[in-house]
Amino acid sequence: MGSGAEETTTEPVRPVWVLTPLESVGPLRFGMSADEVRASLPEAVELRRFSAEPFYPEIYGLQLGFHPAAPAVYAYFEGTGRLFCVAADAAHGPHVTLEGLELTGRVPALLEDTILDLYSSRVRGVSYGPRGNPGIDGVGMVLRVQDTASGVMTRPVLVGRAWADRCTDDWEGSIPECEWLGRQWGVYQGSDVWPPPGYATNWPPGWTPPF
């Protein structure tokens, strides 16, 4: 997942985005329209629009970058056109922070240990989806991983309040299918990528993973 391209000295400084759980991440508020998202990120380039869900063609994503060759932010919109999910690219995306804890581009095991130490309450406790990806439904957050030039690093995936119920569940939650694909947090059914080699998906004809 992601470009895996090395950052260069010409790439702009990656911004710091504070996560306000279930409400906003950096300048992006959940519920915004695509036009409002673009206006909130005047420094970003829209790289492409893509189909995010094989079975719900009305759900789409915008791939945005602070540099033309480096995807940084993935913004997802539901059928009504509202922003409901944001993912930060591990290699080039904004440094997303939660109460001072950086979530983007971290070594997975180290971040997992910190998250488990800090968030152990019933309301904001860490849970794991069927494929082993950790997250916190009460924060609207799932932690994914991504191959980068520096190794496997963390990629935070965030949703708003109306979409947070069971967001860590990769079967029943609202996070788009494309965000669950590729490198996995750990080994699932004998493979650290999903779908594993040789696995026959039931995606409809014409849909392929966008990255």
C-alpha positions in Angstrom: 0.0 0.0 0.0 1.2 3.5 -0.8 4.1 4.6 -3.0 7.0 3.5 -0.8 9.0 6.2 -2.5 11.8 7.8 -0.6 11.3 11.4 0.6 13.6 13.9 -1.0 15.0 17.2 0.1 12.6 19.0 -2.3 9.5 17.6 -0.6 7.7 20.2 1.6 7.8 19.8 5.3 5.1 17.5 6.4 2.4 19.3 8.5 1.3 18.3 12.0 -2.4 17.5 12.2 -4.1 17.2 15.6 -6.8 14.6 15.8 -9.9 15.7 17.6 -11.6 12.3 17.9 -14.7 11.8 15.9 -14.8 15.5 14.8 -11.8 16.4 12.7 -8.2 15.7 11.8 -6.1 18.8 11.1 -8.0 21.2 8.9 -10.4 18.4 7.8 -13.8 18.1 9.5 -15.8 15.0 9.0 -18.9 15.8 7.0 -17.2 18.2 4.7 -17.9 18.2 1.0 -15.1 17.5 -1.5 -15.0 21.2 -2.4 -14.6 22.1 1.2 -11.8 19.6 1.6 -9.9 21.0 -1.4 -10.4 24.6 0.0 -9.1 23.5 3.4 -5.9 22.2 1.8 -4.8 24.9 -0.7 -1.3 23.6 -0.6 -2.3 20.1 -1.7 -2.6 18.8 -5.2 -5.4 16.5 -6.1 -3.7 13.5 -7.7 -6.7 11.4 -8.6 -10.2 10.2 -7.7 -10.8 6.5 -7.3 -13.4 3.9 -6.5 -12.9 2.9 -2.8 -15.5 0.1 -2.4 -16.1 -2.9 -4.7 -19.8 -3.2 -3.7 -20.7 0.5 -3.1 -19.6 2.4 -6.2 -21.0 5.7 -4.7 -18.2 5.6 -2.1 -15.1 7.2 -3.6 -11.7 8.5 -2.5 -9.5 11.5 -3.3 -5.8 11.0 -3.3 -4.1 14.3 -2.3 -0.4 15.2 -2.1 1.8 18.0 -0.9 4.1 17.1 -3.7 3.0 15.9 -7.2 4.7 12.5 -7.0 3.9 11.7 -3.4 0.4 10.8 -2.2 -0.1 12.1 1.3 -3.8 12.1 2.2 -6.6 9.9 1.3 -10.1 11.4 1.8 -13.2 9.3 1.5 -16.7 10.4 0.7 -20.0 8.5 1.2 -23.0 8.6 -1.2 -24.3 11.9 0.1 -20.9 13.5 -0.6 -19.8 13.9 3.0 -16.2 13.2 4.2 -16.4 10.2 6.5 -12.8 8.8 6.5 -9.3 10.1 6.2 -6.0 8.2 6.0 -2.5 9.6 6.3 0.2 8.1 4.1 3.0 6.6 6.2 5.8 8.0 4.1 4.5 11.4 2.9 1.4 12.1 4.9 0.8 14.7 7.7 2.1 13.8 11.2 -1.2 13.0 12.9 -1.1 13.3 16.6 -3.6 12.1 19.3 -3.1 13.9 22.7 0.5 14.5 21.7 1.1 10.9 20.5 2.3 10.7 16.9 0.5 8.1 14.9 2.0 8.5 11.4 5.1 6.7 10.2 5.9 4.9 13.4 7.4 1.5 14.0 4.2 -0.7 14.5 5.3 -2.6 17.5 6.5 0.5 19.4 3.3 2.4 18.7 1.2 -0.6 19.6 2.9 -0.8 23.0 2.3 2.9 23.7 -1.3 2.8 22.6 -2.0 -0.2 24.8 -0.4 1.5 27.8 -2.3 4.8 27.3 -5.7 3.6 26.2 -7.0 0.8 28.4 -10.4 2.2 29.5 -13.7 0.6 28.7 -14.7 3.6 26.5 -11.3 4.2 24.8 -9.8 0.7 25.0 -7.9 -0.8 22.1 -9.6 -3.6 20.2 -8.5 -5.7 17.2 -10.4 -6.4 14.0 -10.8 -9.9 12.5 -7.5 -9.5 10.6 -5.7 -8.2 13.7 -5.5 -4.5 13.0 -5.7 -2.5 16.2 -7.8 0.6 16.8 -10.2 2.4 19.2 -13.8 2.7 18.2 -14.3 5.5 20.7 -11.7 7.5 18.9 -12.8 6.5 15.4 -9.3 5.2 14.7 -7.7 2.2 13.1 -3.9 1.7 12.8 -2.8 0.1 9.6 0.7 -0.5 8.2 2.3 0.4 4.9 5.5 -0.5 3.1 7.8 2.5 2.8 11.5 3.0 1.9 12.2 3.0 5.6 10.4 -0.2 6.2 6.9 -1.1 7.4 5.4 2.0 9.1 2.1 3.0 10.6 -0.8 4.6 8.6 -3.6 6.0 10.8 -7.1 5.6 9.3 -9.7 7.9 11.0 -13.5 8.2 10.8 -16.1 10.6 12.1 -18.7 10.0 14.9 -21.5 8.7 12.6 -19.2 6.1 11.2 -17.2 5.0 14.3 -19.3 2.1 15.4 -17.3 -1.1 15.0 -14.8 0.8 12.9 -12.1 -1.7 13.8 -14.1 -4.5 12.3 -12.9 -4.9 8.7 -16.0 -6.9 7.8 -18.8 -4.8 9.3 -17.2 -1.3 9.9 -17.5 1.7 7.6 -13.8 2.0 6.6 -13.6 1.4 2.8 -12.4 -2.0 1.5 -9.3 -0.5 -0.2 -7.9 0.6 3.2 -7.9 -3.0 4.5 -5.8 -4.3 1.6 -2.1 -4.8 1.3 0.3 -5.2 4.1 -1.3 -6.4 7.4 -0.4 -5.5 10.9 0.5 -9.2 11.6 0.1 -12.6 10.0 -3.5 -13.5 9.2 -4.4 -16.9 7.8 -0.7 -17.6 7.1 0.0 -14.3 5.2 1.1 -10.8 6.0 -0.7 -9.4 3.0 -4.4 -9.3 2.2 -5.7 -10.9 0.0 -3.0 -13.6 0.3 -1.5 -15.1 -2.8 -3.9 -17.3 -4.6 -7.0 -16.1 -2.7 -10.1 -15.7 -4.9 -12.0 -12.5 -4.0 -15.7 -12.0 -4.7 -15.2 -8.4 -6.0 -17.5 -7.6 -8.9 -15.9 -7.5 -12.4 -14.3 -4.2 -13.2 -13.2 -3.3 -9.6 -9.5 -3.5 -8.7 -7.7 -2.1 -5.7 -6.7 1.5 -6.3 -3.3 1.2 -4.5 
